[in-house]
Amino acid sequence: MSRRLLIVAALLVTTACSTVASVSRDRAIELALAGAPGNALVASAESGPLAQFTDDAGPSLTRDRHVWAIVLSGRFPSECVDTPGRPTCVTDAESQLIVLDASTGEVLYVITPADMNP
């Protein structure tokens, strides 16, 4: 094998491996549960491009960003929206989607109740 071919092969392997999550599944679950109520259970934990899990990521996140999508089940407190003259409260949710950056473990956003693409 020529030296040039070896260098190209090494670059291809490095590029392919860069899309793999560096945060393990167990660590992603641990990070997701850290801010959850004590009754939360893990319903699912998947990694992949952000677009695989939600369309509601906002303009600051790219759809091909590699993430962990952790869905928790349990009782999640409702949030009240203060509308002048009419406070609006949503009933407690039974699920929560936590999206973490797969490279760093940073929580990118949380959606309650969980809303994922099929």
C-alpha positions as CSV (number, residue, x, y, z in Angstrom):
1,M,0.0,0.0,0.0
2,S,1.3,3.4,-0.9
3,R,1.8,6.1,1.8
4,R,-0.7,8.3,0.0
5,L,-3.4,5.6,0.1
6,L,-2.8,5.1,3.8
7,I,-3.2,8.8,4.5
8,V,-6.5,8.9,2.6
9,A,-7.8,5.8,4.4
10,A,-6.9,7.3,7.8
11,L,-8.7,10.6,6.9
12,L,-11.8,8.6,5.8
13,V,-11.8,6.6,9.1
14,T,-11.3,9.8,11.1
15,T,-14.2,11.5,9.3
16,A,-16.5,8.6,9.7
17,C,-15.7,8.3,13.4
18,S,-16.3,12.0,14.1
19,T,-20.1,11.5,13.7
20,V,-20.1,8.9,16.5
21,A,-21.3,10.1,19.8
22,S,-18.4,10.7,22.3
23,V,-20.9,10.9,25.2
24,S,-22.0,7.3,26.0
25,R,-25.6,6.3,26.2
26,D,-25.3,5.7,30.0
27,R,-23.7,9.2,30.5
28,A,-26.4,10.8,28.3
29,I,-29.1,9.2,30.5
30,E,-27.3,10.3,33.6
31,L,-27.2,13.9,32.4
32,A,-30.9,13.8,31.4
33,L,-32.0,12.4,34.7
34,A,-29.9,15.0,36.7
35,G,-32.5,17.7,36.2
36,A,-35.6,15.5,36.2
37,P,-38.0,14.8,39.1
38,G,-37.3,11.8,41.2
39,N,-40.1,9.8,39.7
40,A,-38.7,10.0,36.1
41,L,-38.0,6.8,34.2
42,V,-36.1,6.5,30.9
43,A,-38.6,5.6,28.1
44,S,-36.0,5.8,25.3
45,A,-32.5,7.0,24.6
46,E,-31.4,7.3,21.0
47,S,-28.6,9.1,19.2
48,G,-28.6,10.5,15.7
49,P,-29.0,13.7,13.7
50,L,-31.3,16.3,15.4
51,A,-33.8,16.2,12.5
52,Q,-34.5,12.6,13.3
53,F,-36.1,13.6,16.6
54,T,-37.7,17.0,16.2
55,D,-38.5,19.8,13.8
56,D,-38.8,22.3,16.7
57,A,-35.1,22.9,17.3
58,G,-35.0,26.6,16.6
59,P,-32.7,28.5,14.2
60,S,-29.6,28.2,16.3
61,L,-29.3,24.4,15.9
62,T,-28.4,22.7,12.7
63,R,-30.6,19.7,11.7
64,D,-27.6,17.5,11.1
65,R,-26.1,18.1,14.5
66,H,-25.5,14.7,16.3
67,V,-27.5,14.5,19.5
68,W,-28.8,12.2,22.1
69,A,-32.6,12.3,22.4
70,I,-33.7,11.1,25.8
71,V,-37.4,10.6,26.5
72,L,-38.4,10.4,30.2
73,S,-41.7,9.3,31.5
74,G,-43.2,10.4,34.9
75,R,-45.0,13.5,36.2
76,F,-43.5,16.7,35.1
77,P,-44.7,20.0,36.6
78,S,-46.8,22.2,34.5
79,E,-45.7,25.7,33.5
80,C,-48.0,28.7,33.8
81,V,-47.9,31.4,31.2
82,D,-48.7,34.8,32.6
83,T,-51.2,36.4,30.2
84,P,-52.5,39.7,31.3
85,G,-55.9,39.1,33.0
86,R,-55.8,35.4,32.3
87,P,-53.1,33.1,33.6
88,T,-52.9,29.9,31.6
89,C,-51.6,26.7,33.2
90,V,-51.0,23.5,31.3
91,T,-51.7,20.3,33.2
92,D,-48.8,18.2,34.4
93,A,-47.1,16.3,31.5
94,E,-46.3,12.6,31.5
95,S,-43.3,12.8,29.3
96,Q,-40.3,15.0,28.6
97,L,-37.8,15.1,25.7
98,I,-34.3,16.1,26.6
99,V,-31.9,16.8,23.7
100,L,-28.2,16.7,24.5
101,D,-25.2,17.4,22.3
102,A,-23.7,14.0,21.5
103,S,-20.1,15.3,21.7
104,T,-20.2,17.4,24.9
105,G,-23.4,16.3,26.8
106,E,-24.6,19.9,26.9
107,V,-28.4,20.1,27.2
108,L,-29.6,21.8,24.0
109,Y,-33.2,22.0,24.9
110,V,-36.1,20.3,26.8
111,I,-39.6,19.8,25.5
112,T,-42.4,19.0,27.9
113,P,-44.4,17.0,27.0
114,A,-42.1,15.1,24.7
115,D,-42.7,15.8,21.1
116,M,-40.7,13.7,18.7
117,N,-40.8,13.0,15.0
118,P,-42.3,9.6,14.1
